[in-house]
């Protein structure tokens, strides 16, 4: 946890800055950039431990 906390904080900060500049969150930006079928691939091919 000691190692992961700075990484989680950095990811949260990066996401907040992207949202502030773009006016949308990461999911809305990805939805706009990628085709609709790309979002359907993830659940089938995700590892079972996630």
Secondary structure as UniProt FT lines:
FT   HELIX           2..22
FT   HELIX           26..33
FT   TURN            36..37
FT   HELIX           38..45
FT   TURN            48..49
//
